[in-house]
Amino acid sequence: EIFSEKQIRGLLAELYFMKKELASKVGICNAVYSWGGPNFHKKDFEIQDQWFEVKSSFNKNLIIKISSLSQLDSEVPGVLVIVDLEKTTTLNVHGVNILYLINEIMDQIEDLTVRELFVSKLSNRNFSYDEKLREYCFEIKELSYFRVDDSFPRLTSKNVAAGIVNCKYELDRLSLEKYKIE
């Protein structure tokens, strides 16, 4: 079954962050190993003492949706990464589609074991190759980084009632500006 556009945007944001940002700092193999989201880890990426939660934002949406209590919950400060996407045509030279991005990542991975791990993680996200996915093309407008620490506006297991085991909430993007990392 083909991904919804929302699912495509979410996966595209994670993969774009992995390839363009994380891989340039820690290498593509470590970036793939650190990708925990598909394995149902609490954070999208965890490496050494750092964690990153990646969210896609469509057309600079001012509402950032947090889909579980654990996504921003940590004793260790982390980073919320917002990838701003804008839908575009397949003819836009700045456009990216999910299949192109996956192929670029696969081309960077020389280690067969890591390639298999990457494919396995895509499968865990219920991703399957479909030519129709080429039609969903997006331009990456901006990546924004926000330091998530004790002062960041978030729900955690410490500040919600013990009986609440999970929740979804939304953040006002404008209120996050003071946490922005350049």
Backbone torsions as a table, in degrees:
resi	resn	phi	psi	omega
1	GLU	NA	133.1	-176.4
2	ILE	-69.3	144.4	175.7
3	PHE	-59.8	150.8	170.0
4	SER	-75.8	162.9	178.6
5	GLU	-60.8	-36.8	178.8
6	LYS	-63.3	-43.2	178.2
7	GLN	-64.9	-39.1	178.1
8	ILE	-61.8	-45.6	-179.8
9	ARG	-61.3	-42.2	-179.8
10	GLY	-63.9	-46.9	179.2
11	LEU	-67.1	-40.6	178.6
12	LEU	-59.9	-42.3	179.4
13	ALA	-62.2	-45.2	179.8
14	GLU	-63.2	-46.5	-178.4
15	LEU	-67.6	-37.0	177.9
16	TYR	-63.7	-45.6	177.3
17	PHE	-60.2	-44.3	-179.7
18	MET	-58.7	-49.2	-174.2
19	LYS	-74.3	-48.1	-172.0
20	LYS	-82.2	-31.0	-174.6
21	GLU	-110.8	-59.1	-173.0
22	LEU	-68.1	-45.6	-178.5
23	ALA	-61.4	-33.0	179.9
24	SER	-69.6	-21.5	-179.4
25	LYS	-97.0	-36.7	-173.5
26	VAL	-122.1	-1.2	-177.8
27	GLY	91.0	151.2	-175.4
28	ILE	-65.0	-37.6	-179.3
29	CYS	-63.9	-47.1	177.8
30	ASN	-64.4	-35.2	178.5
31	ALA	-63.4	-42.7	178.3
32	VAL	-64.9	-45.4	178.6
33	TYR	-60.7	-35.0	-176.4
34	SER	-79.0	-10.6	-178.3
35	TRP	-75.2	98.5	-174.8
36	GLY	-97.3	-17.6	-177.7
37	GLY	-51.0	-47.8	-179.4
38	PRO	-65.8	-18.0	178.7
39	ASN	-98.7	17.7	177.0
40	PHE	62.9	30.9	172.6
41	HIS	-74.2	164.8	-177.5
42	LYS	-70.4	-29.0	-177.9
43	LYS	-117.6	153.2	178.8
44	ASP	-65.7	-43.4	-179.7
45	PHE	-137.2	134.6	174.1
46	GLU	-137.0	124.6	178.8
47	ILE	-145.8	130.4	-174.7
48	GLN	52.3	-121.3	-179.0
49	ASP	-105.6	23.6	-178.8
50	GLN	-119.1	149.8	172.0
51	TRP	-136.9	153.1	-178.1
52	PHE	-136.4	132.0	172.3
53	GLU	-113.3	123.4	-174.0
54	VAL	-106.7	130.5	177.8
55	LYS	-126.9	139.7	173.9
56	SER	-92.5	146.2	176.5
57	SER	-127.2	124.0	-177.2
58	PHE	-95.2	121.9	179.2
59	ASN	56.7	42.4	177.5
60	LYS	55.3	44.2	179.4
61	ASN	-56.5	139.0	-178.8
62	LEU	-86.4	-3.9	178.6
63	ILE	-111.1	124.4	177.2
64	ILE	-107.7	120.5	-175.6
65	LYS	-92.1	126.6	175.5
66	ILE	-105.5	120.5	-168.4
67	SER	-96.2	-0.9	173.7
68	SER	-158.7	157.9	-179.8
69	LEU	-61.1	-31.5	-173.7
70	SER	-81.6	-15.4	-172.8
71	GLN	-59.8	-38.8	-179.9
72	LEU	-114.3	13.1	-177.7
73	ASP	-92.0	117.0	177.6
74	SER	-165.8	146.7	173.5
75	GLU	-73.1	-25.9	-177.6
76	VAL	-97.3	133.0	176.8
77	PRO	-58.2	146.4	-180.0
78	GLY	-138.7	-163.9	-176.1
79	VAL	-133.6	129.6	169.5
80	LEU	-93.2	123.1	-179.8
81	VAL	-108.5	125.1	177.2
82	ILE	-112.6	122.2	179.8
83	VAL	-104.6	112.4	179.8
84	ASP	-84.2	121.3	-178.3
85	LEU	-116.1	147.9	174.5
86	GLU	-135.5	130.5	-179.3
87	LYS	-66.2	141.8	-179.8
88	THR	-144.8	-179.0	-180.0
89	THR	-88.8	164.0	178.3
90	THR	-70.2	-12.0	-179.7
91	LEU	-92.0	-6.4	178.6
92	ASN	-73.0	121.2	-177.6
93	VAL	-65.8	-17.9	178.6
94	HIS	-95.1	-1.1	-178.6
95	GLY	-77.4	150.6	179.2
96	VAL	-130.9	135.8	170.7
97	ASN	-117.9	161.8	-172.3
98	ILE	-62.5	-36.7	-178.5
99	LEU	-68.3	-41.2	177.5
100	TYR	-61.1	-44.9	-178.4
101	LEU	-64.9	-42.4	178.1
102	ILE	-62.3	-43.4	178.2
103	ASN	-62.8	-39.4	177.3
104	GLU	-61.7	-43.2	179.4
105	ILE	-65.1	-45.7	179.5
106	MET	-59.0	-39.1	179.0
107	ASP	-64.4	-27.8	-179.9
108	GLN	-80.4	-23.5	-175.2
109	ILE	-87.8	111.8	179.6
110	GLU	-89.6	-30.8	-177.2
111	ASP	-75.5	121.3	-177.0
112	LEU	-60.7	-38.2	179.7
113	THR	-63.2	-41.7	179.6
114	VAL	-69.7	-36.8	175.8
115	ARG	-59.3	-46.3	179.6
116	GLU	-63.6	-38.7	177.6
117	LEU	-63.3	-43.3	179.0
118	PHE	-60.7	-46.2	179.1
119	VAL	-63.7	-39.5	178.2
120	SER	-62.8	-41.7	179.5
121	LYS	-67.0	-37.9	175.0
122	LEU	-62.1	-41.1	178.9
123	SER	-64.0	-39.5	177.2
124	ASN	-61.0	-27.5	176.4
125	ARG	-85.0	8.4	-178.0
126	ASN	62.7	28.3	177.5
127	PHE	-83.1	135.2	171.0
128	SER	-138.7	144.4	-176.2
129	TYR	-64.0	130.9	176.5
130	ASP	-150.9	124.8	-178.3
131	GLU	-56.5	-26.7	180.0
132	LYS	-62.1	-21.8	-179.0
133	LEU	-67.0	-19.7	177.2
134	ARG	-63.5	-25.0	-178.8
135	GLU	-70.2	-22.5	-179.5
136	TYR	-89.9	93.3	-175.3
137	CYS	-114.3	135.8	-176.7
138	PHE	-133.2	147.8	171.5
139	GLU	-100.9	130.4	176.9
140	ILE	-82.2	114.1	-176.5
141	LYS	-87.3	-37.7	-174.7
142	GLU	-167.9	149.1	167.8
143	LEU	-113.8	129.8	179.1
144	SER	-121.7	141.8	-177.1
145	TYR	-120.6	135.5	-179.2
146	PHE	-131.3	129.1	179.3
147	ARG	-74.4	124.0	178.4
148	VAL	-103.9	110.6	178.5
149	ASP	-138.3	-165.3	-176.3
150	ASP	-62.0	-25.3	-178.7
151	SER	-89.1	-10.1	-178.2
152	PHE	-68.6	140.5	-179.7
153	PRO	-73.9	101.4	-177.1
154	ARG	-152.3	157.9	172.2
155	LEU	-96.5	137.0	178.4
156	THR	-134.6	168.8	178.5
157	SER	-62.9	-21.4	179.4
158	LYS	-81.6	-26.1	-175.0
159	ASN	-112.5	16.4	170.6
160	VAL	-122.0	157.5	-178.9
161	ALA	-59.3	145.6	-175.6
162	ALA	-58.1	-29.8	-179.3
163	GLY	-73.9	-15.0	179.4
164	ILE	-87.1	114.4	-176.9
165	VAL	-100.3	-18.2	177.7
166	ASN	-159.7	150.9	176.9
167	CYS	-161.0	160.9	174.1
168	LYS	-117.9	144.1	178.2
169	TYR	-150.2	169.0	-176.8
170	GLU	-124.8	142.9	178.6
171	LEU	-110.0	141.5	174.3
172	ASP	-82.2	114.6	-175.1
173	ARG	-58.7	-36.7	-179.6
174	LEU	-62.9	-31.5	-179.9
175	SER	-74.6	-10.1	-178.1
176	LEU	-89.2	-8.7	-173.3
177	GLU	-54.8	-35.6	-178.4
178	LYS	-71.4	-9.8	177.2
179	TYR	-101.2	1.2	-175.3
180	LYS	-65.5	137.6	177.3
181	ILE	-106.7	129.0	179.3
182	GLU	-82.0	NA	NA
